[in-house]
Amino acid sequence: MHEMMVAQSLIETISDEAAKYNAKPVGAIISCGTLNTVNDEALRFAFEAIAKDTPCQGVKLEIEHKPIRARCKDCNRDFPVELSNPVCPKCGSEIFELQPDAPLILEQIEFQTD
Amino acid sequence: MKKIDVGKKILSENEKYAFENILFLTERKKLCLNIISSPGSGKTTILARTINELKDKIKIGVIEGDIQTDIDAERIRATKAPVIQINTEGACHLSAAQISAALKELPVDDLDLIFIENVGNLVCPSAFDLGESGKIVVLSVAEGDDKPAKYPAIFAKSKVMLINKIDLLDGGHVDFDIDRAKADARRLNKEIKIFPISAKTGEGMANWYDWLISSVNKNIF
């Protein structure tokens, strides 16, 4: 349900950029990590609900999930972590260092041109 | 169509306040712990007992987060500790801006330690940094030993895991494999400290107090 706050923040940022470029936004790409628990469906629902009557109405969201990565302390392999089975895919070790999770980022906005 | 690369953090507003809170707390050398769990795991009981039993050793203040009511704040007030209640009016987590405002209302200079009791929810609060020194996750045995596996994010991010209500394990009232819960929490978080406790009977609380007192004294989190 915290997707509501994410949607609100997203709409403010996209609206600011739209005003800057004086263009109508039609799409946006956002990316997020694994541990910040963004649910696509909940975010799209929240975004659509709040975007009504704002410059973001009708904007289609594309959401990219970046896996959290870790470095194996036994074989030094850098690998994406499977949360349900966090082991090194190369040597099977469970001793690894978790890398920082990717933050929520508004990567790109697509504007209508005519 | 024209595509513009933006590359802006989405929750930057929350991060801005979280950073302010970090500065506010580190300047004053105050430890601040963000307590996260499901509803009903015993957060408020743990806090009230901790405050009462450490009364002569450390001064504790509390920021209470709930969707509605000040029932929890009343329970803390009974211990005479300073407490600020935040009602989120439906929101499922506390935000850094709310903590920033609450820190200004608490008599922070007179305190050694500030507890933030987050809204009961094992998912959303883990996504919002509040500028705290560390997160503490509480899991009560009645919830089941599979929670660290099912909700990995909060267990991966926490400094301490309190396994509460262990008095229910005596007599087989609940099926909870404590070794499984510990092992699953440690799979993603090798550093996590785990203290099995009963805030009702007091069992195991001494280990948690030792950790708290040494963290306050060392001022290292």
Interface residues (C-beta under 8 A of the other chain):
Chain A: M1 H2 M4 M5 V6 S9 L10 T13 E17 Y21 A23 V26 I30 T34 L35 N36 T37 V38 V81 L83 S84 P86 E94 I95 L98 P103 L104 I105 L106 E107 Q108 I109 E110 F111 Q112 T113
Chain B: M1 K2 K3 I4 D5 V6 G7 K8 K9 I10 L11 S12 E13 N14 A91 C92 H93 S95 V123 C124 S126 A127 F128 A149 P152 A153 A156 K157 R187 L188 N189 K190
